[in-house]
Each structure stands twice: as C-alpha cells, then as structure tokens.
C-alpha cells in the first residue's frame, strides 16, 4: 500500500499531550501538535504513512500489527483514497456497487460514471422545484409561459375557494 496524497482532515481531533496533558490539535493529516509544549505525536494516518515510507508495500494486517492502527481504520484510508493498494498486489478491495477489484476508493470507474449519470439525471432542472417567495397557503397550478419559464397561477383564480 502506498499513499495517494496528503488529504487534510475536515475535523480536528483532540488528544491529550503525553508530556503536559494539554489538548493537542491535528496539525496536518499526519501529526498532532501540543500548543503548550510543542510535542508532536503521529496520527493513525501518520503512523501508517511512516511505516510504508520506511518498509515499503505491506498488507493491511502487517501494517495494523506494526503500527497498532486498527485494520478497520486502514480500510477507511483505502476507501477514502488516502492509501492505495499496489498494482501487483494479490488482494484488492471490492467496488461497493458491482464487486470488481479496485485499488482504492469506493467504486470502480465504470460504476462511478453510472452513478454520476444517475445523479445528474435525478437533478435534471425540470425536476427541481422552486422555493416560494412567500407562503399563501393555497394550492397553485404550474403553467409554462411563452418564454419557456414557469409561472404560478393561484388555484383560486380557477375555482372560487
């Protein structure tokens, strides 16, 4: 397994400094740093990256044993694209949609393209509703005007309510 890049975490994890017991903040995706004494501790991702940098490719089980990082977290790094399985590996992870072998991520390229198309079709502009400017509490008909834009006619103009 090798790294695919340095993705910073969106949420800062808090850990206690082993030297002064202050709250350390995630400095980058690989390091926690104590703002009080400056002590640095590796994150789980940092431990995995350091192990791979020093030892080369390894299985998830070997990485977990050597670093103490849970295997589930290593799989999470694979699924999030932070680690990748080498091209010549004997084992891979599976695409969540079709089950084909992939080196990292959640979906194979073919399934990702299908899902992207389905999502684009689901958000076709003709099916996206309008947000009301004010609420009259009355039902309305949706009609097209000559400029191919939608206008609303209050149902009460058609029926005496």
N, C-alpha and C positions, 0 to 999 in steps of 0.2 A: 504494500500500500504506500502510496506517495501522496503528497499534498497537491491540491488544485489551486491554492491561493490563500490569501490572508483575509478571511471574511471576519469583520468585527461583529461582535455580538450586539444586538439591539438593546439588550437589557443587561445592566451591570450587576453582577453577582457580588454579594458581600461575604467575605470570610474574615475570620479573626487572625490577626498577626500573631505568629508563634513567639515573637520576641517581646512585644509590648501590649498585646491583646486589643489593639485598636482595630477598627473596621478597615479592611483593605478593599480597594476598589479594583475592578478589572481594568488594567492599563491598556491592554490590547487583547486580542483573542488568545494570546499565549501566556500572559503574565498578570498576576495580581501584585499591586504595589501598596505598601503601607504609607499613607500620607504623613504619619507621625515620625516614624524612624527610617523610612525608605527601604525597608526589607522587601524583597521580591520573592514571590512563590509562583511556580508554574501552574497554569490552569490545567484541567484534564486534557484539553486540546494541545496545550504546550508540552505536556508530558509525552503525548503520542508523537507530536512532531519531532521533539528532541530524540526520542527513541528511534524513529525512522531515519532521521538525519545521521545518527551515529551507527546504526545497524543495517540500514538498507531495508529492502522489502521484507515483510513478515506477515504472518496470518493474524487475524483478529485475536485468536486465542493467545498467540505468542506475545502480542502487544499488551493484552489485558494482564497476562501473568507478570510481565516485566515492569509495567507501569502502575498497576493497581487500578487502572481505569476500567470500569465495568464494561463488559462486552456490548451491552445494550447502548451505551454511550458511543462506543466506536461505530456501531451500526448507524447511529444517529448522524455521526460525522459523515459517513458514506452517503446516507440518504439526503443530507443537506448539501452535498457536493464539496465538503471541506477535505475529504480524503477520496482517493480513487484506488481501485484495485488494478495492479499492473496488467497489461495486455496479455502476457504469457502465463497468467495465473491458472491454477486448476479449478478454483472456485470463484463464483461471482455472486452478486445479489440478483434478485429477480425483479423485473418490471412489475409494478403493482397492478397493472391492467391485464397484460397478456402472459406474464410469467417468463418471458425470454430473459436470458442472461444479460446483465448490464454491469458496467464497472463502477458507476456511482449514480446518484440521483434516485428519483422515484419511478421514472418512466423511460422506456426506450424512445428513440427519436420518432419512430412511426406512431406510437401511441400518443406522444406529446403533441404531434401535429394533428392527430384526430381530435384530441381533447381541446386543442386550441381552436380548431374549426367549429366544434360543437359549442364552445363558449362564445365565439364570435357570432354564431347563428342565434344563440339564445339572447344576445343583446343587440339584435337587429333593431335599428332605430324605429322601425314600425311597431315594435312591441314594447317600447319603453314608454311608460306613462308620464303624463305631465303633472307637475306639482302645482296644487291650487294656490292662487294668489290670495284668496280669501274663501272662507267656507260659508256657503249659503245654506247648507243642509238639504239642498234639493237635488234630485236626480237630473241629469242632463243627457242629451243626445250628442254624439260625436259626429260631426259632418266635415267633409272636405270642402274648402272653398276653391276658387279657380286658380289660386297661386300654389295649389298642392300643399297647403298648410292646414292644420286642424283648427277649427273654431268650435266653440261650445254654444249650443242653443239651450236655454233653460227649458226643461220639460213642461214647465207651467205655461209656456207660450203655446204649446200644442194641446195641452189639456188644462182645463180650469181646475186647479187644485186648491 
